[in-house]
Amino acid sequence: MPLNALRSFEAAARLGSFQAAAEELSVTPSAVSLQVRRLEEILDYIRDLYPDATLAVRERRERRALQLAPAAPRAATGALNRYAED
């Protein structure tokens, strides 16, 4: 997997725009866009090679989300209580 594509994607996701990512990476916004598009193409290719694997990963993610969902309100309440104590 190309490292520049991963860097561009990570920066764009973290900063919220190709412009901000480009400034941080010292490249043009179109270069960031191109790298993100390249990463998408690679991931689509991998998904097409292993369609059953991606389905299995998605199913595991969904099962895990259902397991964690009941704990979310308790975790949020605990975090709020800790924040209020500080």
WOMO-V226418 format. One record per backbone hydrogen bond with DSSP energy under -0.5 kcal/mol. NH is the residue of the N-H (numbers start at 1). CO is the residue of the C=O. Records with the same first field share a line. If there is no record, write none. Layout:
NH->CO ; CO
//
This chain:
6->2
7->3
8->4
9->5
10->6
11->7
12->8
13->9
14->10
15->11
16->12
21->17
22->18
23->19
24->20
25->21
26->22
27->22
32->28
33->29
34->30
35->31
36->32
37->33
38->34
39->35
40->36
41->37
42->38
43->39
44->40
45->41
46->42
47->43
48->44
49->45
50->46
51->48
54->50
55->51
56->52
57->53
58->54
59->55
60->56
61->57
62->58
63->59
64->60
65->61
66->62
67->63
68->64
69->65
70->66
71->68
72->68 ; 69
73->69
74->70
75->71
76->72
77->73
78->74
79->75
80->76
81->77
82->78
83->79
84->80
85->81
86->82
//
